């Protein structure tokens, strides 16, 4: 009965334990520790740029709109450069 009341201690799960080689976005859950696995999975997705890509593909943007936005950004950045160079 005393053994069942004891708390089980697991060694800290490392990144290498959770990685599945050959699958870049897959993560293995070790010792039922879900939090570090989710944290690693989110970091992998963020570093790969998948999340930003999904956000940009959420709606279609016409090429003319893209061009207009880039021109506006260029104008803003050049104006800021001129302001701070003086």
N, C-alpha and C positions, 0 to 999 in steps of 0.2 A: 504494500500500500504506500509506503514511503517513496518508492521508485516512481510511481505514477504522479506524485505531486511535484517532482523535480522538474524544473524548467530545462528544456533542451537548448543547448548553446551550439550554434552553427558557426563555423569559421566565416569570415567576411568573404562574400562572393566577389571575385575579381572579374574584370572585363573579359579576360581570356576564357574564363569558365563559361560565360554566357554566349560567346560568339560561335556561330555555326559557319565553318569554312566552306566556301563555295556558294554561299547565299549571303549577299552583301546586306540585305535588309532584314534578315531573320535573326531572332534572339531566342536563346534557350532559357527557360525559367529553372533556376537551381534552388533546391531546398525549399520550394514553395515561397520563395522571396520574389514577389511580383514587382515591388516598387523599383528596385535597381534594374530589373529587366526592362520595364517601361521607360525608365530614364535613359538607358542606353539606346533603346530603339528610337526614341524621340531625337536624341542627339545625332544618331546616324542619318535619320531622315533630314534633319536640319542642315547638316554638313553637306549632304549630297545635293541639296537645292530642290528637292522634290516638292516641298511645301510651297515654296515661292512659285514654282512652275504651275502647281495646281491652282493657286490663287489667281495667277495671270490668265489661265485658261478657263476660268469660271465663266467668263462671258467673252463674246467675240468683239474685238476692237478693229475697226476698219483701218487699213493702211494710212489713209489720209489723216485720221485722228491721231495715229501714232506719230506721224511726221509732224503734225501741228504741236503736239506735246513736247517733242524733242526740241523743236525750234523755240518754244516758250521757255524751256529749261535752259537752253543756251543763252537766250536773252537775259534771263535772271542772273545766271552765273557771271556773264560778262559785266552786267551792271554792278554786281557786288564786288567784282575784282576792281573795277574803276573806283568805286567808293573807298575801298580799303587801301588802294595804292596811293591815293592822294595824301 
